[in-house]
Amino acid sequence: MAWKKGETGNSNGRPAGSGKAQIVRRIVSDVFGDENGAIKVVAELAKGGDLQACSLLLSKTIPPLRPSHEAVALVDAETLQAMTASQRAALINEAAITGRLPADIALLLLDGIEREYRITESTELCERFEALEQKINQRDRHE
């Protein structure tokens, strides 16, 4: 018997509503009447000074604050393009040490410079390798 689209391969599989989320919803409904009842109870506990209830309520309703930083211009784009990777790293380190750049942002920028350097390095190695292969192939043809 071949499988047909829209049919289940296991007619005796897990029954509907037996997943963990459905079980929890059923329990909440039995205890609090519905999901809104549970939220109201947690809100009342938070209003009464329960810090765990307050934390739970806030974590589920208000997104957490993310750190943000203003843009910092250390040098103009033209100067930056002319700098080597080590010069850019030194500039970022100096800015972090003097407080012009947050340390976490400096670390992210340094990681980016390192990755860029590795990509450049591997590209240059591939180009050199290909040039050597061409020289070897030309030498083999002439012999």
C-alpha positions as CSV (number, residue, x, y, z in Angstrom):
1,M,0.0,0.0,0.0
2,A,1.6,3.3,-1.1
3,W,1.5,6.4,0.9
4,K,-0.9,9.1,-0.3
5,K,-0.5,12.8,0.3
6,G,-2.8,14.0,3.1
7,E,-3.0,10.6,4.8
8,T,-1.1,9.7,8.0
9,G,1.3,6.8,8.0
10,N,0.4,6.0,11.6
11,S,-3.4,6.1,12.2
12,N,-2.8,5.0,15.8
13,G,-0.3,7.8,16.5
14,R,-0.4,10.3,19.3
15,P,-3.9,11.6,20.0
16,A,-4.7,15.3,19.4
17,G,-4.3,17.5,22.4
18,S,-1.7,15.2,24.1
19,G,1.3,17.6,23.6
20,K,2.9,19.3,26.5
21,A,1.6,22.7,25.6
22,Q,-2.0,21.5,25.3
23,I,-1.7,19.7,28.7
24,V,-0.4,22.9,30.3
25,R,-3.3,24.9,28.7
26,R,-5.8,22.4,30.0
27,I,-4.4,22.6,33.6
28,V,-4.3,26.4,33.5
29,S,-7.9,26.4,32.3
30,D,-9.0,24.0,35.1
31,V,-7.3,26.0,37.8
32,F,-7.9,29.6,36.7
33,G,-10.9,29.3,34.4
34,D,-8.9,30.4,31.3
35,E,-5.5,31.8,30.3
36,N,-6.6,35.3,31.2
37,G,-7.4,34.2,34.7
38,A,-3.8,33.0,35.2
39,I,-2.5,36.3,33.9
40,K,-4.8,38.2,36.3
41,V,-3.6,36.2,39.3
42,V,0.1,36.8,38.4
43,A,-0.7,40.5,37.9
44,E,-2.4,40.7,41.3
45,L,0.6,39.0,43.0
46,A,3.0,41.4,41.3
47,K,0.8,44.3,42.5
48,G,1.0,42.9,46.0
49,G,4.8,43.1,45.9
50,D,5.7,39.6,44.7
51,L,9.0,40.3,42.8
52,Q,9.0,36.9,41.1
53,A,5.5,37.5,39.8
54,C,6.5,41.0,38.7
55,S,9.6,39.6,36.9
56,L,7.5,36.9,35.2
57,L,4.9,39.4,34.1
58,L,7.5,41.9,32.8
59,S,9.6,39.3,31.0
60,K,6.5,38.0,29.1
61,T,5.0,41.4,28.2
62,I,7.9,43.9,27.8
63,P,10.9,43.1,25.6
64,P,14.3,43.3,27.4
65,L,16.3,46.4,26.9
66,R,19.3,46.0,24.7
67,P,22.4,48.1,25.0
68,S,22.8,50.7,22.3
69,H,25.7,53.0,21.5
70,E,25.9,56.2,19.6
71,A,28.0,56.2,16.4
72,V,31.6,57.1,17.0
73,A,33.8,58.5,14.1
74,L,37.4,57.8,14.9
75,V,38.7,58.8,11.4
76,D,37.2,59.6,8.1
77,A,36.4,56.7,5.6
78,E,39.2,57.7,3.3
79,T,41.8,57.5,6.0
80,L,40.4,54.2,7.3
81,Q,40.7,52.7,3.8
82,A,44.4,53.6,3.6
83,M,45.2,52.1,7.0
84,T,46.6,48.6,7.5
85,A,44.8,46.0,9.7
86,S,47.3,46.6,12.5
87,Q,46.9,50.4,12.3
88,R,43.1,50.0,12.5
89,A,43.5,47.7,15.5
90,A,45.8,50.1,17.2
91,L,43.3,53.0,16.6
92,I,40.4,50.9,18.1
93,N,42.5,49.9,21.1
94,E,43.5,53.5,21.7
95,A,39.9,54.6,21.5
96,A,38.8,51.9,23.9
97,I,41.6,52.8,26.4
98,T,40.8,56.5,26.3
99,G,37.0,55.8,26.7
100,R,35.9,57.1,23.3
101,L,34.7,53.6,22.4
102,P,33.0,51.1,24.6
103,A,35.1,48.0,25.3
104,D,32.5,45.5,24.0
105,I,32.2,47.4,20.7
106,A,36.0,47.6,20.4
107,L,36.2,43.8,20.9
108,L,33.6,43.3,18.1
109,L,35.5,45.6,15.8
110,L,38.8,43.9,16.5
111,D,37.2,40.5,15.8
112,G,36.0,41.9,12.5
113,I,39.4,43.2,11.6
114,E,40.9,39.8,12.5
115,R,38.4,38.0,10.2
116,E,39.0,40.4,7.4
117,Y,42.7,39.9,7.8
118,R,42.3,36.1,7.7
119,I,40.2,36.3,4.5
120,T,42.7,38.6,2.8
121,E,45.6,36.3,3.9
122,S,43.9,33.2,2.5
123,T,43.0,34.9,-0.7
124,E,46.6,36.0,-1.2
125,L,47.8,32.5,-0.4
126,C,45.4,31.1,-3.0
127,E,46.6,33.6,-5.6
128,R,50.2,32.8,-4.9
129,F,49.5,29.1,-5.1
130,E,47.7,29.5,-8.4
131,A,50.7,31.5,-9.8
132,L,53.1,28.7,-8.7
133,E,50.9,26.1,-10.3
134,Q,50.9,28.1,-13.6
135,K,54.7,28.4,-13.5
136,I,55.0,24.6,-12.9
137,N,52.6,23.8,-15.7
138,Q,54.4,26.1,-18.1
139,R,57.8,24.6,-17.2
140,D,56.3,21.1,-17.7
141,R,55.0,22.1,-21.2
142,H,58.5,23.3,-22.3
143,E,60.3,20.2,-21.2
